[in-house]
Amino acid sequence: MTESASQPIRIPFPDGLLETGIAVAVADGQEIVVLKQDDGYRAVDRWCPHEEGDLGEGMMYGTNIKCPVHGYIFDLARGQCINQFTMSIAVYDVEVDGDDLLLTQLSETKGREW
């Protein structure tokens, strides 16, 4: 996203998020995945940096999301891959504002470094 971390990005509340707990949305021209977590939400980049597996089809494991292609698991607090430490994804804090969500980037994407 091109906005600074101090400037939240506003997106409409994604269809299906309440029913499925996961939804793909576009924020500032970038595809992201919004996830329901306990009593709140988190958002991450849509594509796994390994071989662009679709995290929108990933599985939640507590506070992690698992890529459906090769099983890389990303921590939703920091974006760090927990089974390949050289990879990470961008993570966004999410606040509900009426019918919209406000996304603030918490971590930068490192992508592949190996």
FIFITOR-490469 format. One record per atom (N, C-alpha, C): atom name; residue number from 1; y, x, z. Coordinates in Angstrom, 3 decimals. Last residue first. Example, Ala and Ser with C-alpha at 12.3 -4.5 7.8 and 13.67 -1.06 7.14 Angstrom:
<rs>
name N; resi 2; y -2.250; x 12.850; z 7.080
name CA; resi 2; y -1.060; x 13.670; z 7.140
name C; resi 2; y 0.030; x 12.900; z 7.870
name N; resi 1; y -5.690; x 13.190; z 7.800
name CA; resi 1; y -4.500; x 12.300; z 7.800
name C; resi 1; y -3.300; x 13.200; z 7.800
</rs>
This chain:
<rs>
name N; resi 114; y -16.200; x 15.504; z 0.026
name CA; resi 114; y -17.381; x 16.382; z 0.001
name C; resi 114; y -17.882; x 16.595; z -1.382
name N; resi 113; y -14.335; x 13.633; z 0.481
name CA; resi 113; y -13.904; x 15.010; z 0.628
name C; resi 113; y -15.078; x 15.964; z 0.529
name N; resi 112; y -13.236; x 10.431; z -0.480
name CA; resi 112; y -14.303; x 11.444; z -0.513
name C; resi 112; y -13.710; x 12.825; z -0.348
name N; resi 111; y -10.768; x 8.952; z 1.668
name CA; resi 111; y -11.688; x 8.912; z 0.545
name C; resi 111; y -12.768; x 9.967; z 0.658
name N; resi 110; y -8.739; x 8.564; z 3.428
name CA; resi 110; y -9.041; x 9.948; z 3.056
name C; resi 110; y -9.942; x 9.972; z 1.832
name N; resi 109; y -6.194; x 6.265; z 4.019
name CA; resi 109; y -7.468; x 6.508; z 3.350
name C; resi 109; y -7.600; x 7.990; z 3.069
name N; resi 108; y -4.675; x 5.986; z 7.258
name CA; resi 108; y -4.619; x 6.325; z 5.843
name C; resi 108; y -6.024; x 6.515; z 5.295
name N; resi 107; y -4.263; x 3.267; z 9.573
name CA; resi 107; y -4.824; x 4.567; z 9.184
name C; resi 107; y -4.728; x 4.740; z 7.683
name N; resi 106; y -2.805; x 0.927; z 9.840
name CA; resi 106; y -3.013; x 1.764; z 11.014
name C; resi 106; y -3.502; x 3.150; z 10.657
name N; resi 105; y -0.548; x -1.241; z 8.251
name CA; resi 105; y -1.531; x -0.176; z 8.088
name C; resi 105; y -1.568; x 0.707; z 9.331
name N; resi 104; y -0.386; x -4.582; z 8.908
name CA; resi 104; y 0.280; x -3.311; z 9.173
name C; resi 104; y -0.760; x -2.212; z 9.114
name N; resi 103; y -0.007; x -7.812; z 7.673
name CA; resi 103; y -0.856; x -6.629; z 7.728
name C; resi 103; y 0.001; x -5.390; z 7.935
name N; resi 102; y 0.089; x -11.118; z 8.557
name CA; resi 102; y 0.920; x -9.932; z 8.442
name C; resi 102; y 0.032; x -8.713; z 8.651
name N; resi 101; y -0.780; x -14.137; z 6.945
name CA; resi 101; y -1.193; x -12.998; z 7.758
name C; resi 101; y -0.220; x -11.865; z 7.504
name N; resi 100; y 0.270; x -17.616; z 7.088
name CA; resi 100; y 0.185; x -16.284; z 6.499
name C; resi 100; y -0.417; x -15.293; z 7.488
name N; resi 99; y 0.888; x -19.956; z 8.244
name CA; resi 99; y -0.172; x -19.996; z 7.234
name C; resi 99; y -0.385; x -18.642; z 6.566
name N; resi 98; y 1.897; x -18.382; z 11.145
name CA; resi 98; y 1.829; x -19.675; z 10.468
name C; resi 98; y 0.635; x -19.719; z 9.532
name N; resi 97; y 0.751; x -15.461; z 11.249
name CA; resi 97; y 2.121; x -15.965; z 11.275
name C; resi 97; y 2.155; x -17.257; z 10.471
name N; resi 96; y -1.466; x -13.265; z 12.792
name CA; resi 96; y -1.314; x -14.576; z 12.162
name C; resi 96; y 0.132; x -15.018; z 12.351
name N; resi 95; y -1.876; x -9.826; z 12.055
name CA; resi 95; y -1.301; x -10.851; z 12.917
name C; resi 95; y -1.188; x -12.145; z 12.135
name N; resi 94; y -3.854; x -6.967; z 11.870
name CA; resi 94; y -3.554; x -8.270; z 11.270
name C; resi 94; y -3.014; x -9.211; z 12.341
name N; resi 93; y -3.918; x -3.573; z 10.934
name CA; resi 93; y -3.811; x -4.543; z 12.004
name C; resi 93; y -3.367; x -5.854; z 11.370
name N; resi 92; y -6.035; x -1.975; z 8.645
name CA; resi 92; y -4.787; x -2.702; z 8.861
name C; resi 92; y -4.914; x -3.621; z 10.068
name N; resi 91; y -7.217; x 1.107; z 7.366
name CA; resi 91; y -7.417; x -0.019; z 8.270
name C; resi 91; y -6.050; x -0.639; z 8.549
name N; resi 90; y -8.686; x 2.933; z 4.708
name CA; resi 90; y -7.479; x 2.447; z 5.373
name C; resi 90; y -7.819; x 1.203; z 6.191
name N; resi 89; y -11.599; x 4.927; z 5.400
name CA; resi 89; y -10.904; x 3.887; z 4.644
name C; resi 89; y -9.640; x 3.509; z 5.409
name N; resi 88; y -13.235; x 8.125; z 5.027
name CA; resi 88; y -12.597; x 7.070; z 5.806
name C; resi 88; y -11.954; x 6.071; z 4.852
name N; resi 87; y -15.452; x 10.934; z 5.253
name CA; resi 87; y -14.903; x 9.769; z 4.549
name C; resi 87; y -14.223; x 8.828; z 5.531
name N; resi 86; y -16.679; x 12.897; z 6.673
name CA; resi 86; y -15.643; x 13.330; z 5.750
name C; resi 86; y -15.013; x 12.169; z 4.988
name N; resi 85; y -18.766; x 11.876; z 8.212
name CA; resi 85; y -17.468; x 12.102; z 8.840
name C; resi 85; y -16.358; x 12.543; z 7.900
name N; resi 84; y -20.843; x 9.588; z 7.881
name CA; resi 84; y -20.395; x 10.613; z 6.934
name C; resi 84; y -18.944; x 10.923; z 7.301
name N; resi 83; y -21.218; x 7.640; z 9.719
name CA; resi 83; y -22.407; x 8.366; z 9.301
name C; resi 83; y -22.115; x 9.333; z 8.148
name N; resi 82; y -18.779; x 6.506; z 10.220
name CA; resi 82; y -19.495; x 7.064; z 11.364
name C; resi 82; y -20.788; x 7.769; z 10.970
name N; resi 81; y -15.682; x 6.839; z 8.752
name CA; resi 81; y -17.087; x 6.590; z 8.467
name C; resi 81; y -17.899; x 7.255; z 9.573
name N; resi 80; y -12.724; x 5.481; z 10.162
name CA; resi 80; y -13.619; x 6.629; z 10.018
name C; resi 80; y -15.043; x 6.178; z 9.710
name N; resi 79; y -11.061; x 3.439; z 10.807
name CA; resi 79; y -11.394; x 3.611; z 9.404
name C; resi 79; y -12.357; x 4.746; z 9.139
name N; resi 78; y -10.454; x 2.749; z 13.411
name CA; resi 78; y -9.839; x 3.954; z 12.853
name C; resi 78; y -10.074; x 4.138; z 11.365
name N; resi 77; y -11.634; x 0.260; z 13.892
name CA; resi 77; y -10.454; x 0.650; z 14.673
name C; resi 77; y -9.706; x 1.802; z 14.006
name N; resi 76; y -13.908; x -0.053; z 12.395
name CA; resi 76; y -12.763; x -0.898; z 12.065
name C; resi 76; y -11.516; x -0.581; z 12.883
name N; resi 75; y -15.825; x 2.472; z 11.057
name CA; resi 75; y -15.250; x 1.983; z 12.302
name C; resi 75; y -13.975; x 1.200; z 11.959
name N; resi 74; y -18.282; x 2.028; z 8.586
name CA; resi 74; y -16.903; x 2.387; z 8.903
name C; resi 74; y -16.452; x 1.692; z 10.181
name N; resi 73; y -21.172; x 3.292; z 7.166
name CA; resi 73; y -20.642; x 2.412; z 8.205
name C; resi 73; y -19.277; x 2.922; z 8.624
name N; resi 72; y -23.062; x 3.173; z 4.202
name CA; resi 72; y -22.047; x 3.873; z 4.984
name C; resi 72; y -21.382; x 2.868; z 5.930
name N; resi 71; y -25.016; x 1.997; z 2.555
name CA; resi 71; y -25.123; x 1.885; z 4.005
name C; resi 71; y -24.130; x 2.693; z 4.811
name N; resi 70; y -24.785; x 1.876; z -0.163
name CA; resi 70; y -25.538; x 2.999; z 0.397
name C; resi 70; y -25.561; x 3.018; z 1.919
name N; resi 69; y -23.865; x -0.911; z -0.579
name CA; resi 69; y -24.486; x -0.075; z -1.602
name C; resi 69; y -25.362; x 1.021; z -0.993
name N; resi 68; y -22.516; x -2.328; z 1.407
name CA; resi 68; y -23.796; x -2.856; z 0.923
name C; resi 68; y -24.515; x -1.946; z -0.078
name N; resi 67; y -21.194; x -0.722; z 4.257
name CA; resi 67; y -21.140; x -0.863; z 2.803
name C; resi 67; y -22.501; x -1.330; z 2.296
name N; resi 66; y -20.451; x -2.292; z 7.278
name CA; resi 66; y -21.421; x -1.488; z 6.543
name C; resi 66; y -21.319; x -1.779; z 5.053
name N; resi 65; y -18.043; x -2.052; z 9.829
name CA; resi 65; y -18.479; x -2.721; z 8.609
name C; resi 65; y -19.357; x -1.746; z 7.832
name N; resi 64; y -17.742; x -2.529; z 13.418
name CA; resi 64; y -17.945; x -1.720; z 12.212
name C; resi 64; y -18.267; x -2.613; z 11.029
name N; resi 63; y -17.949; x -3.707; z 15.865
name CA; resi 63; y -16.615; x -3.278; z 15.434
name C; resi 63; y -16.689; x -2.372; z 14.212
name N; resi 62; y -20.712; x -5.436; z 14.979
name CA; resi 62; y -19.792; x -5.254; z 16.101
name C; resi 62; y -18.404; x -4.923; z 15.604
name N; resi 61; y -21.059; x -5.150; z 11.868
name CA; resi 61; y -21.893; x -4.717; z 12.986
name C; resi 61; y -20.965; x -4.428; z 14.143
name N; resi 60; y -20.868; x -6.995; z 8.887
name CA; resi 60; y -20.233; x -6.604; z 10.143
name C; resi 60; y -21.302; x -6.240; z 11.158
name N; resi 59; y -21.500; x -5.932; z 5.597
name CA; resi 59; y -21.976; x -6.633; z 6.793
name C; resi 59; y -21.256; x -6.084; z 8.009
name N; resi 58; y -19.820; x -6.503; z 2.396
name CA; resi 58; y -20.398; x -5.716; z 3.478
name C; resi 58; y -20.838; x -6.588; z 4.645
name N; resi 57; y -18.476; x -7.519; z 0.369
name CA; resi 57; y -19.854; x -7.986; z 0.478
name C; resi 57; y -20.593; x -7.244; z 1.594
name N; resi 56; y -16.187; x -6.147; z 0.579
name CA; resi 56; y -16.074; x -7.597; z 0.663
name C; resi 56; y -17.442; x -8.263; z 0.719
name N; resi 55; y -16.845; x -3.614; z -0.083
name CA; resi 55; y -16.890; x -3.939; z 1.345
name C; resi 55; y -16.660; x -5.429; z 1.590
name N; resi 54; y -18.562; x -2.609; z -2.741
name CA; resi 54; y -17.639; x -3.691; z -2.386
name C; resi 54; y -17.799; x -4.053; z -0.911
name N; resi 53; y -18.585; x 0.874; z -3.451
name CA; resi 53; y -19.299; x -0.323; z -3.024
name C; resi 53; y -18.297; x -1.348; z -2.523
name N; resi 52; y -17.599; x 3.312; z -4.530
name CA; resi 52; y -16.885; x 2.054; z -4.711
name C; resi 52; y -17.746; x 0.823; z -4.478
name N; resi 51; y -18.989; x 5.418; z -3.534
name CA; resi 51; y -19.206; x 5.048; z -4.934
name C; resi 51; y -18.678; x 3.644; z -5.202
name N; resi 50; y -17.208; x 6.161; z -1.229
name CA; resi 50; y -18.368; x 6.915; z -1.714
name C; resi 50; y -18.610; x 6.639; z -3.190
name N; resi 49; y -15.180; x 4.489; z -0.355
name CA; resi 49; y -14.804; x 5.708; z -1.074
name C; resi 49; y -15.992; x 6.501; z -1.626
name N; resi 48; y -15.473; x 1.024; z -0.968
name CA; resi 48; y -16.007; x 2.177; z -0.243
name C; resi 48; y -15.651; x 3.442; z -1.027
name N; resi 47; y -12.812; x -1.203; z -1.357
name CA; resi 47; y -13.811; x -0.364; z -2.005
name C; resi 47; y -14.185; x 0.832; z -1.151
name N; resi 46; y -10.861; x -2.588; z 0.160
name CA; resi 46; y -12.033; x -3.291; z -0.352
name C; resi 46; y -13.152; x -2.351; z -0.795
name N; resi 45; y -9.533; x -1.488; z 3.281
name CA; resi 45; y -9.628; x -1.355; z 1.835
name C; resi 45; y -10.904; x -2.036; z 1.355
name N; resi 44; y -9.307; x -4.052; z 5.844
name CA; resi 44; y -9.654; x -2.715; z 5.362
name C; resi 44; y -9.562; x -2.695; z 3.846
name N; resi 43; y -8.190; x -5.822; z 8.760
name CA; resi 43; y -8.304; x -5.701; z 7.301
name C; resi 43; y -8.574; x -4.247; z 6.948
name N; resi 42; y -8.949; x -8.123; z 11.349
name CA; resi 42; y -8.723; x -6.745; z 10.935
name C; resi 42; y -8.842; x -6.754; z 9.422
name N; resi 41; y -8.222; x -10.586; z 13.894
name CA; resi 41; y -8.584; x -10.189; z 12.541
name C; resi 41; y -8.291; x -8.708; z 12.346
name N; resi 40; y -9.499; x -12.201; z 16.890
name CA; resi 40; y -8.448; x -11.744; z 15.986
name C; resi 40; y -9.000; x -11.381; z 14.625
name N; resi 39; y -11.492; x -12.594; z 18.709
name CA; resi 39; y -10.413; x -13.582; z 18.687
name C; resi 39; y -9.270; x -13.168; z 17.762
name N; resi 38; y -13.924; x -11.107; z 16.861
name CA; resi 38; y -13.722; x -11.763; z 18.160
name C; resi 38; y -12.627; x -12.815; z 18.057
name N; resi 37; y -12.665; x -10.809; z 13.755
name CA; resi 37; y -13.218; x -9.987; z 14.825
name C; resi 37; y -12.901; x -10.643; z 16.149
name N; resi 36; y -12.862; x -11.374; z 10.360
name CA; resi 36; y -12.672; x -12.024; z 11.664
name C; resi 36; y -13.388; x -11.176; z 12.694
name N; resi 35; y -11.267; x -9.435; z 7.868
name CA; resi 35; y -12.456; x -9.700; z 8.678
name C; resi 35; y -12.072; x -10.388; z 9.977
name N; resi 34; y -10.340; x -8.910; z 4.558
name CA; resi 34; y -9.907; x -9.394; z 5.870
name C; resi 34; y -11.154; x -9.859; z 6.615
name N; resi 33; y -10.040; x -6.327; z 2.318
name CA; resi 33; y -10.996; x -7.242; z 2.924
name C; resi 33; y -10.454; x -7.612; z 4.292
name N; resi 32; y -7.931; x -5.916; z -0.589
name CA; resi 32; y -8.336; x -5.603; z 0.777
name C; resi 32; y -9.345; x -6.647; z 1.242
name N; resi 31; y -6.461; x -4.610; z -3.452
name CA; resi 31; y -7.502; x -5.482; z -2.923
name C; resi 31; y -7.927; x -4.996; z -1.532
name N; resi 30; y -2.951; x -4.378; z -3.899
name CA; resi 30; y -4.209; x -3.705; z -3.581
name C; resi 30; y -5.198; x -4.700; z -3.000
name N; resi 29; y -0.485; x -5.592; z -4.160
name CA; resi 29; y -1.171; x -5.158; z -5.367
name C; resi 29; y -2.510; x -4.467; z -5.145
name N; resi 28; y 0.101; x -6.384; z -1.546
name CA; resi 28; y 0.941; x -5.378; z -2.190
name C; resi 28; y 0.231; x -4.762; z -3.406
name N; resi 27; y -3.061; x -7.543; z -1.277
name CA; resi 27; y -1.877; x -7.247; z -0.474
name C; resi 27; y -1.120; x -6.111; z -1.147
name N; resi 26; y -5.424; x -9.958; z -1.903
name CA; resi 26; y -4.596; x -8.931; z -2.523
name C; resi 26; y -3.336; x -8.789; z -1.688
name N; resi 25; y -8.672; x -10.382; z -0.345
name CA; resi 25; y -7.307; x -10.799; z -0.637
name C; resi 25; y -6.595; x -9.655; z -1.351
name N; resi 24; y -11.800; x -11.599; z 0.670
name CA; resi 24; y -11.059; x -10.624; z -0.127
name C; resi 24; y -9.694; x -11.210; z -0.438
name N; resi 23; y -13.205; x -12.192; z 3.901
name CA; resi 23; y -12.593; x -12.684; z 2.666
name C; resi 23; y -11.848; x -11.549; z 1.981
name N; resi 22; y -15.237; x -13.305; z 6.577
name CA; resi 22; y -14.859; x -12.199; z 5.700
name C; resi 22; y -14.291; x -12.786; z 4.412
name N; resi 21; y -15.986; x -15.536; z 7.933
name CA; resi 21; y -15.601; x -14.376; z 8.735
name C; resi 21; y -15.196; x -13.165; z 7.913
name N; resi 20; y -16.585; x -17.988; z 6.787
name CA; resi 20; y -17.511; x -16.881; z 6.589
name C; resi 20; y -17.213; x -15.653; z 7.445
name N; resi 19; y -14.579; x -19.821; z 7.646
name CA; resi 19; y -15.975; x -20.236; z 7.500
name C; resi 19; y -16.945; x -19.056; z 7.487
name N; resi 18; y -12.177; x -18.419; z 7.653
name CA; resi 18; y -12.623; x -19.080; z 8.884
name C; resi 18; y -14.097; x -19.455; z 8.828
name N; resi 17; y -12.048; x -17.543; z 4.963
name CA; resi 17; y -12.101; x -16.588; z 6.070
name C; resi 17; y -12.618; x -17.223; z 7.354
name N; resi 16; y -11.691; x -19.350; z 2.874
name CA; resi 16; y -13.036; x -19.036; z 3.311
name C; resi 16; y -13.143; x -18.116; z 4.507
name N; resi 15; y -8.669; x -17.972; z 1.646
name CA; resi 15; y -9.649; x -19.065; z 1.610
name C; resi 15; y -11.003; x -18.550; z 2.083
name N; resi 14; y -6.404; x -16.087; z 3.703
name CA; resi 14; y -7.430; x -16.160; z 2.642
name C; resi 14; y -8.367; x -17.355; z 2.781
name N; resi 13; y -3.051; x -16.830; z 4.112
name CA; resi 13; y -4.332; x -16.828; z 4.824
name C; resi 13; y -5.440; x -17.020; z 3.797
name N; resi 12; y -0.961; x -14.748; z 2.050
name CA; resi 12; y -1.445; x -16.069; z 2.456
name C; resi 12; y -2.791; x -15.930; z 3.177
name N; resi 11; y 0.642; x -11.853; z 3.492
name CA; resi 11; y -0.261; x -12.451; z 2.505
name C; resi 11; y -0.628; x -13.855; z 2.976
name N; resi 10; y 3.014; x -9.343; z 4.020
name CA; resi 10; y 2.680; x -10.755; z 4.219
name C; resi 10; y 1.769; x -11.226; z 3.095
name N; resi 9; y 2.966; x -6.263; z 5.620
name CA; resi 9; y 2.812; x -6.935; z 4.338
name C; resi 9; y 2.354; x -8.357; z 4.624
name N; resi 8; y 5.291; x -4.687; z 7.905
name CA; resi 8; y 4.084; x -5.465; z 7.601
name C; resi 8; y 4.141; x -6.086; z 6.207
name N; resi 7; y 6.492; x -1.598; z 8.272
name CA; resi 7; y 6.821; x -2.806; z 7.528
name C; resi 7; y 5.551; x -3.579; z 7.197
name N; resi 6; y 5.518; x 0.684; z 9.392
name CA; resi 6; y 6.353; x -0.156; z 10.242
name C; resi 6; y 6.729; x -1.473; z 9.564
name N; resi 5; y 4.182; x 2.014; z 7.408
name CA; resi 5; y 3.371; x 1.391; z 8.451
name C; resi 5; y 4.203; x 0.475; z 9.332
name N; resi 4; y 5.830; x 1.143; z 4.296
name CA; resi 4; y 5.551; x 2.026; z 5.419
name C; resi 4; y 4.791; x 1.258; z 6.489
name N; resi 3; y 4.287; x 0.028; z 1.224
name CA; resi 3; y 5.175; x -0.187; z 2.359
name C; resi 3; y 4.841; x 0.815; z 3.461
name N; resi 2; y 2.278; x 0.399; z -0.585
name CA; resi 2; y 3.462; x 1.223; z -0.716
name C; resi 2; y 4.426; x 1.065; z 0.441
name N; resi 1; y -1.172; x 0.844; z 0.000
name CA; resi 1; y 0.000; x 0.000; z 0.000
name C; resi 1; y 1.229; x 0.885; z 0.000
</rs>
